[in-house]
Amino acid sequence: MQPKIFLSPPHMSGNEHQYIMEAFETNWIAPLGPNVDAFEKEIVSYTGAREAIAVSSGTAAIHLALSLLGVTKGDRVFCSSLTFVASANPIVYQGAEPVFIDSEPETWNMSPKALVRGLKEAVMAGRLPKAVIVVNLYGQSAKMDELLSVCNQYDVPMIEDAAESLGSSYKGKASGSFGKFGIFSFNGNKIITTSGGGMLVSNDIEAIQRARFLATQARDPAPHYQHSILGYNYRMSNILAGIGRAQLQVLEDRVEARRRIYNHYYRELSQIPGVHFMPELENTRTNRWLTALTIKVDEANIFVKQLLASLNENNIEARPVWKPLHLQPLFQGVKYYPHDENEHVAERLFQTGICLPSGSNMTEDEQNRVIDIFKEVCEEALTIEGIV
Ligand SMILES: *Cc1c(COP(=O)(O)O)cnc(C)c1O
């Protein structure tokens, strides 16, 4: 058996040790310290957002954003349906009710059309959502101009879930800097990692100061431990922030590596009948966190499931596209707005989509192993009697 090729493993630069050692030498082994402060400043300078707070996960950052927006029991929050469950879980932590919005075909992200329909109905029911969580899937920015204009029209703040899109840009502006709040994740599988961690950014400096208070157990300024409201323990460790600082220095290299991997897949696989790669919207630059593509079964004569099985048999970690949240047992019965009555985009992407190994430290030989199996399986499928 050949060694395993992972979907998106961590990729250290080698400089992380230096920051970790410094933390040890100065005994800053705490959920605050010079690395945390510096990491926040560096994210501010990279994204152009005015303020940032480093936290324990991307999920925690979304939770803080909802808390800052006053989301509470009985409220509604709209959220992209085609995403990882962490985008929506914090809505439920707050006792609020998620409403899922379908994708559109050009970015695979939130459909402005479906969002408008949802908001129109919400106005009529007298229940506007407290926030809209827009996800940038696999690094591709959602249609920010359209979505922001709709949100502004209804005066509903946007939370940009940029967990997968650090290093991407939309019309020259950094991903994550569009909403009232932006969130990033430094989980082990993301484009850069601190092993686990996240960041909340905003142009609203006071809101981030408030987030700092909430994320440190909401401790009132008193010498004795006094608390007037409910807080959280969400700050990032000074050791992990050190890893993040070294990782951020190589972010551009990581983006280039992942884009190179995408281009190599594209060159080798896009000619196969029925294979369609995730598009890149004009005037955007995606970090290509994961190379994603769909397979039209009537052209390719193969189901994604079969291809996934063959790749896995060969010790290659490939995955289906996220299962839409409106199809999750956890969210049974939750309201959902399709792109179009007759076009459920996220469902189609889930049924036909596949993510290929895209780690920035994947070697060319490893990638060729993936490509060879992919081609072999597809070529074989085309020679046999129709399965459809
Ligand atoms: C990874 C991810 C998150 C959650 O980030 P964690 O740091 O793992 O909590 C949220 N949203 C999306 C879209 C993600 O991919």
The ligand as an SDF file (V2000), in Angstrom:
LIG
                    3D

 15 15  0  0  0  0  0  0  0  0999 V2000
  -13.5600   25.1080    9.6790 C   0  0  0  0  0  0  0  0  0  0  0  0
  -14.7960   25.8920    9.5030 C   0  0  0  0  0  0  0  0  0  0  0  0
  -15.4330   26.5190   10.5750 C   0  0  0  0  0  0  0  0  0  0  0  0
  -15.0800   26.2910   12.0160 C   0  0  0  0  0  0  0  0  0  0  0  0
  -13.8170   26.5850   12.3750 O   0  0  0  0  0  0  0  0  0  0  0  0
  -13.1620   25.8620   13.6670 P   0  0  0  0  0  0  0  0  0  0  0  0
  -11.9240   26.6350   13.8680 O   0  0  0  0  0  0  0  0  0  0  0  0
  -12.9310   24.4380   13.2860 O   0  0  0  0  0  0  0  0  0  0  0  0
  -14.1250   25.9930   14.7940 O   0  0  0  0  0  0  0  0  0  0  0  0
  -16.5300   27.3230   10.3220 C   0  0  0  0  0  0  0  0  0  0  0  0
  -16.9910   27.4860    9.0720 N   0  0  0  0  0  0  0  0  0  0  0  0
  -16.4260   26.8790    8.0170 C   0  0  0  0  0  0  0  0  0  0  0  0
  -16.9850   27.1350    6.6660 C   0  0  0  0  0  0  0  0  0  0  0  0
  -15.3320   26.0450    8.1920 C   0  0  0  0  0  0  0  0  0  0  0  0
  -14.7990   25.4190    7.1420 O   0  0  0  0  0  0  0  0  0  0  0  0
  1  2  1  0
  2  3  1  0
  2 14  2  0
  3  4  1  0
  3 10  2  0
  4  5  1  0
  5  6  1  0
  6  7  2  0
  6  8  1  0
  6  9  1  0
 10 11  1  0
 11 12  2  0
 12 13  1  0
 12 14  1  0
 14 15  1  0
M  END
$$$$
